[in-house]
Amino acid sequence: MLRSHSILFGALGALTALAGESLAASTSLAGGPLAIRVGRAETVAKGVIEHAVILVEDGKIVTIGEDLPVERGITVIDRPNWTVMPGLVSSYTRIGMDSEGGDDMSPDVKASTEIFPKSRDLRKVVEYGVTTLGIYPAGNGIPGLAAAIRPRGDTVEEMVLKDPAYLKIVMRSDSASKKRVRDAFAKADEYDEKVKKAREKWDKDKDSKKGKKEEKKEEKPEEKKPGMAGVEGQGPGPDAAEEPKADAKAEKAADGFVPPIPDDKVRAFVEMRAKKLRALVTLTSAADWLHWLDAIGKETIGFDVRLVLNQESDYFYVLDKKTYDLEADGIGDRKIHAVVEPLLTYTPNTRRVRNLPMELAKAGAKVCFTPRFDDLVNYKAWLGHVAELVGAGMTRDVALRALTLNPAEMLGVADRVGSLEKGKDANFVFLDGDPFQPATRIQAVMLDGRFVFGEVDP
C-alpha cells in the first residue's frame, strides 16, 4: 500500500473551478492540475490504495497515494464510491482497420500506414476503457510490423506511441512455415556477411591511409618547436600547446564505419538479432510451438506468442518441460508474453474444464488478454469475460496485469502506460465497483489527462 503524508501541490499552480461546467470542459480550458479522490485505486504495479488521491497535470500522473492532502485552489473530483484502474491495453487487434492480407513474406509492411484517425471504431472503443492498442498488419505468413497507438488523435503521428512494436509471424505445423522463417534468417546471414566484408575493406582502407600519412610525415623536415628562446635542447617553452592524449574508448565509439543498409525485407530480422525488435508468433496448437522452436534453431531472438484458443486447445502439453517431459523449452520456461482470449476450454475429448490462461501464468508466462473476437461487441464485454476466468480460479492480480501492464510491456510502452505510477500517462478507467463483478459499470474514461467518456463535474 502506498502512503504519503504531504504533497507540495502549491508548486504546481492553482486552477479556479468553473461552476456548472463539466470536468472535460474545465480541464480543457484551464489545463491546470487536477486532484481525483476515489475509494479504491488498483495500481497493478504496487497493489491497492484505499481512499486514493491522484494528482494529474499536463496529461501525466504527478503523484498518487492514500488520503493525500489537497491544497486550496486545486480542482478536486471527489468520487468515494468509485474504483480507478489503468486504461486497458489491447496488444493484438485490427479494430478500425479494414485492409486484407495474404500469405506473403512482407516483414517491411507497417500497420501504422492503415490508421484512420477519424475511425468510428477507434473512437468508440475508448468508451469500453481501452486507452492503448497494438495494431497488427493483416495476413498470414510474415505480414509485417505492428504499432502501439492511442485510440484518439487528430493525426497518425499524434496517435502513434511506438512503431514498430513487434513483427507478426504466423507459424503452422508445416514445412512451408519453417522454410519461410529459415529463409528469412538465411537472408540475415547474407547481410551479416556483407557487413563483415564491408568492415574488413573499411579497416584495410583505414590502415592504408594511416600508413601513407605516416610516410608523408617522415619525409617532411623536422620543424623547431617553440621553446625557451628557441634554444636547441631546452625543450618546449611555456606557451607550447600540449599534445592531446589518445582516448581509445572515444576512438572506438566514433571510428566512422557505416554498415551497409539492409534490404527492407531483411531489416526486421537483422533488428531482431540485434535485440532491437521482438516477434509475436501466432500459434494454433501445441505442435506449432515445437515447429517454431525447430524453425529458429539456435537463434537467440526475443519473441512472444499469440495463442489462438478454441474449446479444445492443447497448449497445456507445452506449458513447461516438467509437465510432459519435453525435450524443448515449454512456453512457461521461456517467461514470455502469451496473448490469449479470456476463454475457458476443455481437455480434448473430455468435458474437463481448463483455465488455460491461469495455467500459463502458473507456468511462468506473462498473460496478455485480447477480446474473444476483434469487434466492439466483445470489447464492451471484455471485462465481463475476464471476470468469468476470475470466477473459475484466476487470481485478480494475474487478471489485472493481463489487461494492463503485461500487454504494455509486450508493446514496449510500459514506461508510459499499464499501471498507476508517478510519471506515467494519465489513462484511467473509473468504475462503480470491483472490475470483475458482473454488476460493475464503467463511469468515466480519462485519456492523457482528459475525460473522453463520461460527464463528471468537479
C-alpha positions as CSV (number, residue, x, y, z in Angstrom):
1,M,0.0,0.0,0.0
2,L,1.2,3.5,-0.9
3,R,1.0,6.4,1.6
4,S,2.4,9.9,1.7
5,H,1.9,12.5,4.4
6,S,2.2,15.6,2.3
7,I,2.3,16.9,-1.2
8,L,3.6,20.3,-2.4
9,F,0.6,21.0,-4.5
10,G,1.3,24.7,-4.3
11,A,4.3,24.5,-6.5
12,L,2.1,23.1,-9.3
13,G,-0.1,26.2,-9.5
14,A,-3.9,26.6,-8.9
15,L,-6.9,26.0,-11.0
16,T,-10.1,28.0,-10.5
17,A,-13.2,25.8,-10.9
18,L,-15.9,27.0,-13.2
19,A,-19.3,26.4,-11.6
20,G,-21.7,24.2,-13.5
21,E,-19.3,23.1,-16.2
22,S,-18.3,19.5,-17.0
23,L,-14.9,18.3,-16.0
24,A,-14.0,17.7,-19.6
25,A,-14.7,21.4,-20.4
26,S,-12.9,22.9,-17.4
27,T,-9.7,20.9,-17.8
28,S,-9.7,21.6,-21.5
29,L,-9.9,25.4,-20.9
30,A,-7.6,25.7,-18.0
31,G,-5.2,22.8,-18.3
32,G,-4.1,23.1,-14.7
33,P,-3.6,20.4,-12.0
34,L,-6.5,18.2,-11.1
35,A,-6.9,16.1,-8.0
36,I,-9.0,12.9,-8.1
37,R,-10.3,11.2,-4.9
38,V,-11.7,7.7,-5.2
39,G,-12.5,5.0,-2.8
40,R,-10.0,2.5,-4.3
41,A,-7.2,2.5,-6.8
42,E,-5.9,-0.7,-8.5
43,T,-2.4,0.4,-9.3
44,V,-1.4,-3.0,-10.7
45,A,2.3,-2.4,-10.2
46,K,2.1,-1.5,-6.5
47,G,-1.0,-3.1,-5.1
48,V,-4.2,-1.4,-4.0
49,I,-4.6,2.0,-2.5
50,E,-7.7,2.7,-0.4
51,H,-9.0,6.2,-0.2
52,A,-6.7,7.2,-3.1
53,V,-5.8,10.6,-4.3
54,I,-4.3,11.1,-7.7
55,L,-2.8,14.4,-8.9
56,V,-2.8,14.9,-12.7
57,E,-1.2,17.7,-14.7
58,D,-0.2,18.0,-18.3
59,G,-1.6,14.6,-19.1
60,K,0.7,12.8,-16.5
61,I,0.4,11.4,-13.0
62,V,2.2,13.7,-10.7
63,T,1.7,11.6,-7.6
64,I,-0.7,9.0,-6.2
65,G,-1.2,7.9,-2.6
66,E,-3.6,7.3,0.3
67,D,-5.5,10.2,1.8
68,L,-3.2,12.8,0.4
69,P,-4.0,16.4,1.4
70,V,-5.0,18.8,-1.4
71,E,-4.1,22.4,-1.2
72,R,-6.7,25.1,-1.7
73,G,-7.2,26.2,-5.3
74,I,-6.7,22.8,-6.9
75,T,-9.8,21.4,-8.7
76,V,-11.0,18.2,-7.0
77,I,-13.1,15.4,-8.3
78,D,-14.5,13.5,-5.3
79,R,-15.9,10.0,-6.0
80,P,-15.6,7.9,-2.8
81,N,-17.7,5.1,-4.3
82,W,-15.6,4.7,-7.4
83,T,-12.7,2.4,-8.2
84,V,-9.9,3.5,-10.6
85,M,-7.6,1.3,-12.7
86,P,-5.2,1.9,-15.5
87,G,-6.6,2.1,-19.0
88,L,-7.0,-1.3,-20.7
89,V,-4.3,-2.3,-23.2
90,S,-5.1,-4.5,-26.2
91,S,-1.9,-5.7,-27.7
92,Y,-3.3,-7.6,-30.6
93,T,-6.1,-6.0,-32.7
94,R,-7.2,-4.7,-36.0
95,I,-10.1,-2.7,-34.7
96,G,-10.6,0.3,-37.0
97,M,-8.5,-1.3,-39.8
98,D,-10.1,-2.7,-43.0
99,S,-7.4,-4.0,-45.4
100,E,-6.9,-7.7,-46.2
101,G,-3.7,-9.7,-46.5
102,G,-2.5,-13.0,-47.9
103,D,0.3,-15.4,-47.1
104,D,3.0,-13.0,-48.1
105,M,6.5,-12.5,-46.9
106,S,6.1,-8.8,-46.1
107,P,8.1,-8.0,-42.9
108,D,8.5,-4.4,-44.1
109,V,4.8,-3.6,-44.2
110,K,3.7,-1.3,-41.4
111,A,0.2,-1.5,-39.9
112,S,0.5,2.2,-38.9
113,T,0.1,3.2,-42.6
114,E,-3.6,2.0,-42.3
115,I,-4.5,4.2,-39.4
116,F,-7.5,6.4,-40.0
117,P,-7.7,8.9,-37.1
118,K,-11.4,9.5,-37.6
119,S,-12.3,5.8,-37.5
120,R,-15.6,5.3,-35.6
121,D,-14.5,2.0,-34.0
122,L,-11.2,3.5,-32.7
123,R,-13.1,6.4,-31.1
124,K,-15.9,4.1,-29.7
125,V,-13.5,1.5,-28.1
126,V,-12.4,4.2,-25.6
127,E,-15.9,4.1,-24.1
128,Y,-15.1,0.5,-23.0
129,G,-12.0,1.5,-21.2
130,V,-9.4,0.8,-23.9
131,T,-6.7,3.5,-24.0
132,T,-3.8,1.7,-25.8
133,L,-3.9,-0.6,-28.8
134,G,-1.4,-2.8,-30.6
135,I,-2.5,-2.9,-34.2
136,Y,-1.0,-5.5,-36.4
137,P,-1.0,-5.9,-40.3
138,A,-3.4,-8.2,-41.9
139,G,-2.4,-11.5,-43.4
140,N,-0.6,-14.8,-42.7
141,G,3.0,-15.8,-43.2
142,I,5.0,-12.9,-42.1
143,P,2.7,-10.0,-42.8
144,G,4.6,-7.1,-41.2
145,L,5.1,-4.8,-38.3
146,A,2.6,-3.8,-35.6
147,A,2.4,-0.4,-33.9
148,A,1.3,0.7,-30.4
149,I,-1.2,3.6,-30.6
150,R,-3.6,5.6,-28.5
151,P,-7.1,5.3,-30.0
152,R,-7.7,9.0,-30.4
153,G,-5.9,11.9,-32.1
154,D,-6.1,14.3,-35.0
155,T,-3.2,12.8,-36.9
156,V,-1.4,9.5,-37.2
157,E,1.7,11.0,-35.7
158,E,-0.3,12.1,-32.7
159,M,-1.7,8.6,-32.2
160,V,1.4,6.5,-32.5
161,L,3.3,5.6,-29.3
162,K,5.8,3.1,-30.8
163,D,6.3,2.0,-34.3
164,P,7.3,-0.8,-34.8
165,A,6.1,-2.6,-31.7
166,Y,6.7,-6.2,-32.9
167,L,7.0,-8.3,-36.1
168,K,4.0,-10.5,-36.6
169,I,4.8,-14.1,-37.7
170,V,2.2,-16.8,-38.3
171,M,3.6,-20.3,-37.6
172,R,1.9,-23.5,-38.6
173,S,3.0,-27.2,-38.3
174,D,4.2,-27.5,-41.8
175,S,7.4,-27.3,-43.8
176,A,6.3,-24.1,-45.6
177,S,6.1,-22.1,-42.4
178,K,9.5,-23.4,-41.2
179,K,11.1,-22.7,-44.6
180,R,9.8,-19.1,-44.6
181,V,11.4,-18.4,-41.2
182,R,14.7,-20.2,-42.0
183,D,14.9,-18.4,-45.4
184,A,14.5,-15.1,-43.6
185,F,17.3,-15.8,-41.2
186,A,19.4,-17.1,-44.1
187,K,19.0,-13.7,-45.8
188,A,20.0,-12.1,-42.5
189,D,23.2,-14.3,-42.6
190,E,23.9,-13.0,-46.1
191,Y,23.6,-9.4,-44.8
192,D,25.9,-10.2,-41.8
193,E,28.5,-11.5,-44.2
194,K,28.1,-8.4,-46.3
195,V,28.7,-6.2,-43.3
196,K,31.7,-8.3,-42.3
197,K,33.3,-7.8,-45.8
198,A,32.5,-4.1,-45.8
199,R,34.1,-3.8,-42.3
200,E,37.2,-5.6,-43.5
201,K,37.5,-3.4,-46.5
202,W,37.0,-0.3,-44.4
203,D,39.7,-1.3,-41.9
204,K,42.1,-2.1,-44.7
205,D,41.5,1.3,-46.3
206,K,41.9,3.0,-43.0
207,D,45.2,1.3,-42.3
208,S,46.4,2.1,-45.8
209,K,45.6,5.8,-45.4
210,K,47.2,5.8,-42.0
211,G,50.4,4.3,-43.4
212,K,50.6,6.8,-46.2
213,K,50.0,9.7,-43.8
214,E,52.9,8.4,-41.6
215,E,55.2,8.1,-44.6
216,K,54.4,11.6,-45.7
217,K,55.1,12.8,-42.1
218,E,58.6,11.1,-42.1
219,E,59.5,12.8,-45.4
220,K,58.7,16.2,-44.1
221,P,61.7,18.0,-42.4
222,E,61.5,18.3,-38.7
223,E,60.4,21.7,-37.5
224,K,61.7,23.5,-34.5
225,K,59.3,23.6,-31.6
226,P,58.9,26.9,-29.8
227,G,60.9,26.7,-26.5
228,M,62.9,28.9,-24.2
229,A,64.2,31.5,-26.7
230,G,64.2,28.7,-29.3
231,V,67.4,27.3,-27.9
232,E,68.2,23.8,-29.1
233,G,67.9,21.2,-26.4
234,Q,65.9,23.4,-24.0
235,G,62.6,21.7,-24.8
236,P,59.2,23.4,-25.4
237,G,58.5,26.7,-23.9
238,P,55.7,27.6,-21.6
239,D,53.5,28.7,-24.5
240,A,53.8,25.4,-26.3
241,A,50.5,23.5,-26.9
242,E,50.1,20.3,-25.0
243,E,49.7,17.3,-27.3
244,P,46.3,15.7,-26.8
245,K,46.2,12.2,-25.4
246,A,44.5,9.5,-27.3
247,D,41.3,8.2,-25.9
248,A,40.8,4.6,-27.1
249,K,37.2,4.4,-25.9
250,A,36.1,7.5,-27.7
251,E,38.1,6.5,-30.8
252,K,36.3,3.1,-30.9
253,A,32.8,4.7,-30.5
254,A,33.5,7.1,-33.3
255,D,35.5,5.0,-35.7
256,G,33.4,6.2,-38.6
257,F,32.4,2.8,-40.0
258,V,28.9,2.8,-41.6
259,P,27.4,-0.6,-42.3
260,P,25.5,-1.3,-45.5
261,I,21.8,-0.6,-45.4
262,P,19.8,-3.9,-45.2
263,D,17.1,-4.7,-47.7
264,D,13.6,-3.8,-46.4
265,K,12.6,-7.5,-46.2
266,V,15.7,-8.3,-44.2
267,R,15.8,-5.4,-41.8
268,A,13.3,-6.8,-39.3
269,F,15.3,-10.0,-38.8
270,V,18.6,-8.1,-38.5
271,E,17.0,-5.9,-35.9
272,M,15.7,-9.0,-34.0
273,R,19.2,-10.4,-33.9
274,A,20.4,-7.0,-32.6
275,K,17.7,-7.2,-29.8
276,K,16.0,-4.0,-31.2
277,L,12.8,-5.8,-32.2
278,R,10.7,-8.7,-30.9
279,A,8.5,-11.1,-32.8
280,L,4.9,-12.0,-31.9
281,V,4.4,-15.6,-33.2
282,T,0.8,-16.7,-33.8
283,L,0.2,-20.4,-32.9
284,T,-3.0,-22.5,-33.1
285,S,-1.8,-25.7,-31.4
286,A,0.9,-27.2,-29.2
287,A,2.6,-28.7,-32.2
288,D,3.0,-25.2,-33.7
289,W,5.1,-24.3,-30.7
290,L,7.5,-27.2,-31.3
291,H,7.7,-26.4,-35.0
292,W,8.6,-22.8,-34.2
293,L,11.4,-23.8,-31.9
294,D,12.7,-26.1,-34.6
295,A,12.5,-23.3,-37.2
296,I,14.6,-20.8,-35.2
297,G,17.1,-23.4,-34.1
298,K,19.9,-21.6,-32.2
299,E,18.7,-18.1,-32.9
300,T,18.6,-16.1,-29.7
301,I,16.0,-13.6,-30.8
302,G,13.3,-12.2,-28.5
303,F,9.8,-13.3,-29.2
304,D,6.3,-13.6,-27.6
305,V,3.4,-15.8,-28.6
306,R,-0.2,-15.3,-29.6
307,L,-2.1,-18.5,-28.7
308,V,-5.4,-18.8,-30.5
309,L,-7.8,-20.6,-28.1
310,N,-10.7,-22.8,-29.1
311,Q,-12.8,-25.2,-27.0
312,E,-10.2,-28.0,-27.0
313,S,-6.9,-26.1,-27.2
314,D,-4.0,-28.4,-26.3
315,Y,-1.3,-25.9,-25.2
316,F,-1.2,-27.5,-21.8
317,Y,1.1,-30.1,-23.4
318,V,3.8,-27.5,-23.9
319,L,3.5,-25.3,-20.7
320,D,6.9,-26.4,-19.4
321,K,9.4,-29.2,-19.6
322,K,8.3,-31.0,-16.4
323,T,4.6,-31.5,-17.4
324,Y,5.1,-33.8,-20.3
325,D,8.9,-34.4,-20.2
326,L,9.5,-32.1,-23.1
327,E,13.0,-32.1,-24.7
328,A,12.5,-28.4,-25.8
329,D,11.5,-25.5,-23.6
330,G,7.9,-25.0,-22.8
331,I,6.1,-21.7,-23.2
332,G,6.4,-21.1,-19.4
333,D,10.1,-21.9,-19.4
334,R,10.7,-19.0,-21.7
335,K,9.0,-16.5,-19.4
336,I,7.5,-14.8,-22.5
337,H,4.2,-12.9,-23.0
338,A,1.3,-15.0,-24.2
339,V,-1.6,-13.2,-25.8
340,V,-4.8,-15.2,-25.3
341,E,-8.6,-14.7,-25.2
342,P,-10.3,-14.8,-21.8
343,L,-11.9,-18.2,-22.6
344,L,-12.4,-21.4,-20.6
345,T,-11.6,-24.5,-22.6
346,Y,-11.8,-28.3,-22.3
347,T,-9.2,-31.1,-22.2
348,P,-9.6,-32.7,-25.7
349,N,-12.2,-35.5,-25.9
350,T,-13.4,-34.8,-22.3
351,R,-15.7,-32.3,-20.5
352,R,-13.0,-31.3,-18.1
353,V,-12.9,-27.5,-18.0
354,R,-9.5,-25.9,-18.1
355,N,-8.5,-22.3,-17.3
356,L,-5.5,-22.2,-19.7
357,P,-4.7,-18.5,-19.2
358,M,-4.2,-19.3,-15.5
359,E,-2.2,-22.4,-16.2
360,L,0.1,-20.3,-18.5
361,A,0.6,-17.8,-15.7
362,K,1.4,-20.5,-13.2
363,A,3.9,-22.0,-15.6
364,G,5.7,-18.6,-15.9
365,A,4.2,-17.0,-18.9
366,K,3.1,-13.3,-18.8
367,V,-0.6,-13.5,-19.9
368,C,-1.9,-10.7,-22.1
369,F,-5.7,-10.7,-22.8
370,T,-7.2,-9.8,-26.1
371,P,-11.0,-9.8,-26.6
372,R,-12.6,-13.1,-27.7
373,F,-13.5,-11.6,-31.1
374,D,-12.0,-8.4,-32.5
375,D,-15.1,-6.3,-32.6
376,L,-16.9,-3.6,-30.5
377,V,-19.3,-6.1,-29.0
378,N,-16.5,-8.1,-27.5
379,Y,-14.6,-5.1,-26.3
380,K,-17.7,-4.0,-24.5
381,A,-17.9,-7.4,-22.8
382,W,-14.1,-7.7,-22.3
383,L,-14.1,-7.1,-18.5
384,G,-17.0,-9.5,-18.0
385,H,-15.3,-12.3,-20.0
386,V,-12.2,-11.9,-17.8
387,A,-14.4,-12.0,-14.7
388,E,-15.5,-15.5,-15.8
389,L,-11.9,-16.7,-15.6
390,V,-11.5,-15.0,-12.2
391,G,-14.6,-16.8,-11.0
392,A,-13.0,-20.1,-12.3
393,G,-9.8,-19.7,-10.3
394,M,-7.7,-17.0,-11.9
395,T,-6.2,-14.6,-9.3
396,R,-7.2,-10.9,-9.5
397,D,-3.6,-9.9,-9.8
398,V,-3.0,-12.0,-12.9
399,A,-6.2,-10.8,-14.4
400,L,-5.5,-7.1,-13.9
401,R,-1.9,-7.4,-15.2
402,A,-3.2,-9.3,-18.3
403,L,-5.4,-6.4,-19.1
404,T,-2.9,-3.6,-18.5
405,L,0.8,-3.9,-17.6
406,N,1.7,-7.2,-19.3
407,P,0.4,-6.1,-22.8
408,A,2.0,-2.7,-22.3
409,E,5.4,-4.4,-21.6
410,M,4.9,-6.6,-24.7
411,L,4.3,-3.5,-26.8
412,G,7.4,-1.7,-25.3
413,V,5.3,1.2,-23.8
414,A,5.2,0.1,-20.1
415,D,7.2,3.2,-19.3
416,R,4.1,5.2,-20.2
417,V,1.0,3.1,-19.7
418,G,-0.2,0.0,-18.0
419,S,-0.1,1.0,-14.3
420,L,-0.9,3.9,-12.0
421,E,2.5,5.3,-11.1
422,K,4.1,8.7,-10.9
423,G,5.3,10.0,-14.3
424,K,3.0,7.7,-16.4
425,D,0.3,8.9,-18.8
426,A,-3.0,9.7,-17.0
427,N,-5.0,7.0,-18.7
428,F,-7.7,5.8,-16.2
429,V,-10.9,3.8,-16.2
430,F,-13.3,4.7,-13.4
431,L,-15.8,2.1,-12.3
432,D,-18.6,2.0,-9.8
433,G,-17.3,-1.2,-8.2
434,D,-14.9,-4.1,-8.5
435,P,-13.7,-4.6,-12.1
436,F,-14.6,-8.3,-12.0
437,Q,-18.1,-8.0,-10.5
438,P,-21.0,-8.6,-13.1
439,A,-22.9,-5.5,-12.0
440,T,-20.0,-3.1,-12.2
441,R,-20.1,-0.5,-15.0
442,I,-17.6,2.0,-16.4
443,Q,-18.5,5.5,-15.3
444,A,-15.8,7.5,-17.0
445,V,-12.5,7.2,-19.0
446,M,-9.6,9.5,-19.0
447,L,-7.0,9.6,-21.8
448,D,-3.8,11.7,-21.5
449,G,-5.3,13.6,-18.6
450,R,-8.6,14.5,-20.3
451,F,-12.0,12.8,-19.8
452,V,-13.1,11.4,-23.1
453,F,-16.1,9.5,-21.8
454,G,-18.5,10.2,-19.0
455,E,-19.8,13.6,-17.8
456,V,-18.1,14.4,-14.4
457,D,-18.5,17.7,-12.7
458,P,-15.9,18.9,-10.1
